[in-house]
Structure formats: structure tokens, C-alpha cells
Amino acid sequence: MEYSENLWPKHDYYQQVEKLRAMLGQPLYIVEINTTDINAGVHFPGTPLRLLAVVDFPQPDPYKQLCPHMLILEDGRGINLGRIARISTHSAYSPAPENILFSNHEFVQNVLLAPRSLSRESVAATTRAALARMFGDTPGKFLQAHAEPRTKHDKLDALPQADKKP
């Protein structure tokens, strides 16, 4: 099966994987990608984790940013390399270029360092899209679907009146 050059990692990705394999058992600083429906960022744990293994990932998917390799870490987690922004030695924050073992160049350049435009229109569009995913695209449809039908017992005039004493 042949894959497009634009979808799968470039040649330097495989060189980085070999660097990681050479660091098995060593403490590494891993910066994880943290994405939600409306934004993307990174998580800097600040403490090193030992790399136990670099294994082939059985179902890579370039559309979901799942790379062909996965890291097994000492904390018991397995993380796909597509979910990692950077791996370095000696420092989690601003490592020297020679200490960077892996960098997800596409994510860093196209998402983290991409130019931002924040306007009332972009905030409104993002908010509408998020609300539509949560509640549906038709205004009021969610409320109508979850409103309980009123019965005669719910009506105020149907309630028995207390005896009035003069």
C-alpha cells in the first residue's frame, strides 16, 4: 500500500524514532498535545518520565494524527507520537536544539505558532459551532425535546383549594 507524502510523516520522523529507541530507559521530558473541540495547546508536566519502549502502532491514521509509533512510559501509559509535541533531554522548557529528540514540526508550526486572529466574529462563530454540537443546530429544539409535557395536575387552577376560614 502506498501513502501520500503529504499524509504520513516525512523522513526525519523515522530518524527521530531511532533517536528515541536509543534512549530507552532514560528520563525524558515529554510535552503532550492537549486538544479539545475548540482549541489546542500543550501540557508541560515538567518532570521526566522513563521511556520503556517504542512500539509500532497497529492502526496509524493520518487523518486523526495517529502516527505509526507509540511510546510506552514508566507511568503505565502508551502515547501515540502523533499526540506529542516534543521530547527532550535535560529540560522540559526551552531545551537546547541538541537536546530535542522528537518534535512534531507540523503541529508546532501550523497550530501552536500559527498566526492568530481574535475578533468578535471569530469568537461568535466558535461559540455557535460548539453550542450547535452540544444542543443541535435548530434553536429551541433541545429544550422542546427535553421539556416534560404538562398534565392537568401541573396547572395551578387544577390544584385543590385549601378551605378558607372566615
C-alpha positions as CSV (number, residue, x, y, z in Angstrom):
1,M,0.0,0.0,0.0
2,E,1.4,3.4,-1.0
3,Y,0.7,6.5,1.1
4,S,0.8,10.1,0.0
5,E,3.8,12.1,1.1
6,N,1.5,14.8,2.5
7,L,-0.3,12.4,4.9
8,W,2.4,10.4,6.5
9,P,5.5,11.6,8.5
10,K,8.4,12.7,6.5
11,H,11.9,11.0,6.5
12,D,13.1,13.0,9.6
13,Y,10.2,11.4,11.6
14,Y,11.9,8.0,11.3
15,Q,15.3,9.4,12.2
16,Q,13.7,10.9,15.3
17,V,12.1,7.5,16.2
18,E,15.6,5.9,16.0
19,K,16.9,8.6,18.4
20,L,14.1,7.7,20.8
21,R,14.9,4.0,20.6
22,A,18.5,4.8,21.5
23,M,17.1,6.5,24.7
24,L,15.2,3.5,26.2
25,G,15.4,3.5,30.0
26,Q,16.4,7.2,30.1
27,P,14.4,10.0,31.7
28,L,12.9,12.2,29.0
29,Y,10.7,15.4,29.1
30,I,7.6,14.9,27.1
31,V,5.3,17.8,26.0
32,E,1.9,16.3,25.2
33,I,-0.6,17.8,22.8
34,N,-3.9,18.7,24.6
35,T,-6.7,19.3,22.1
36,T,-10.4,19.9,22.6
37,D,-13.2,20.7,20.2
38,I,-12.5,24.4,20.2
39,N,-8.7,24.8,20.9
40,A,-5.4,23.1,21.0
41,G,-2.5,23.5,23.4
42,V,0.3,21.6,25.1
43,H,0.8,20.2,28.5
44,F,4.3,20.6,30.1
45,P,4.5,18.1,33.0
46,G,7.9,19.4,34.0
47,T,9.1,16.1,35.4
48,P,10.9,13.5,33.4
49,L,9.5,10.0,32.6
50,R,11.5,7.0,31.6
51,L,10.9,5.7,28.2
52,L,10.3,1.9,28.3
53,A,9.6,1.1,24.7
54,V,8.9,2.5,21.2
55,V,6.5,0.1,19.5
56,D,4.8,0.0,16.2
57,F,1.3,1.4,16.3
58,P,-1.1,-1.2,14.7
59,Q,-3.6,1.3,13.2
60,P,-2.0,4.6,12.3
61,D,-4.4,7.1,10.9
62,P,-3.0,10.4,9.4
63,Y,-6.5,12.0,9.5
64,K,-6.7,11.6,13.2
65,Q,-3.0,12.4,13.7
66,L,-2.1,8.9,14.8
67,C,1.5,8.1,13.8
68,P,2.9,4.7,13.1
69,H,4.7,4.5,16.5
70,M,3.7,4.6,20.2
71,L,5.7,5.3,23.4
72,I,5.4,3.1,26.5
73,L,6.2,5.2,29.6
74,E,7.1,4.2,33.1
75,D,3.8,5.7,34.4
76,G,2.0,2.9,32.6
77,R,0.7,5.0,29.7
78,G,1.1,4.4,26.0
79,I,1.1,7.6,23.9
80,N,1.0,7.7,20.2
81,L,3.7,10.0,18.7
82,G,1.0,12.0,17.0
83,R,-0.1,13.2,20.4
84,I,3.3,14.5,21.4
85,A,4.6,18.0,20.6
86,R,8.2,17.5,21.7
87,I,10.5,15.1,23.6
88,S,13.8,16.4,25.0
89,T,16.5,15.6,27.5
90,H,17.8,17.8,30.3
91,S,14.8,20.3,30.3
92,A,11.1,20.4,29.6
93,Y,11.2,24.2,29.0
94,S,13.2,25.7,26.1
95,P,15.6,22.8,25.6
96,A,18.8,23.4,23.5
97,P,18.3,22.2,19.9
98,E,20.8,19.3,20.5
99,N,18.6,18.0,23.4
100,I,15.5,17.7,21.3
101,L,14.9,14.1,20.3
102,F,11.5,14.4,18.8
103,S,9.5,17.4,17.5
104,N,6.1,17.3,15.9
105,H,7.0,20.0,13.4
106,E,3.6,20.2,11.7
107,F,1.7,20.7,14.9
108,V,4.2,23.2,16.3
109,Q,4.4,25.3,13.1
110,N,0.8,25.0,11.9
111,V,-1.1,25.1,15.2
112,L,1.0,26.4,18.1
113,L,2.9,29.1,16.3
114,A,0.3,29.8,13.6
115,P,-0.9,33.5,13.4
116,R,-4.0,34.1,15.4
117,S,-6.9,36.4,14.6
118,L,-9.2,37.0,17.5
119,S,-12.3,39.1,16.7
120,R,-15.9,39.2,17.9
121,E,-16.9,37.4,14.7
122,S,-14.4,34.5,15.2
123,V,-15.4,34.1,18.9
124,A,-19.1,34.2,18.0
125,A,-18.6,31.6,15.2
126,T,-16.6,29.3,17.5
127,T,-19.3,29.6,20.2
128,R,-22.1,28.9,17.8
129,A,-20.3,25.8,16.5
130,A,-19.7,24.5,20.0
131,L,-23.2,25.1,21.1
132,A,-24.6,23.5,17.9
133,R,-22.6,20.4,18.6
134,M,-23.9,20.3,22.2
135,F,-27.5,21.2,21.6
136,G,-28.2,20.8,17.9
137,D,-28.4,23.4,15.1
138,T,-32.1,24.3,15.5
139,P,-32.7,26.9,18.3
140,G,-35.1,25.6,20.9
141,K,-35.2,22.0,19.6
142,F,-33.1,20.8,22.5
143,L,-35.5,22.4,25.0
144,Q,-38.6,21.1,23.3
145,A,-37.2,17.6,23.2
146,H,-36.4,17.6,26.9
147,A,-39.5,19.5,28.2
148,E,-41.9,17.4,30.1
149,P,-45.5,17.6,28.9
150,R,-47.7,19.4,31.3
151,T,-50.6,17.5,32.7
152,K,-53.8,18.8,34.4
153,H,-52.1,18.2,37.8
154,D,-49.4,20.7,36.8
155,K,-51.9,23.5,36.3
156,L,-52.3,25.9,39.1
157,D,-56.1,26.1,38.7
158,A,-56.4,22.3,38.9
159,L,-54.9,22.2,42.4
160,P,-57.4,21.7,45.2
161,Q,-58.1,24.9,47.1
162,A,-57.5,24.9,50.8
163,D,-60.5,25.5,53.0
164,K,-60.8,29.2,53.7
165,K,-62.0,30.1,57.2
166,P,-63.7,33.4,57.7
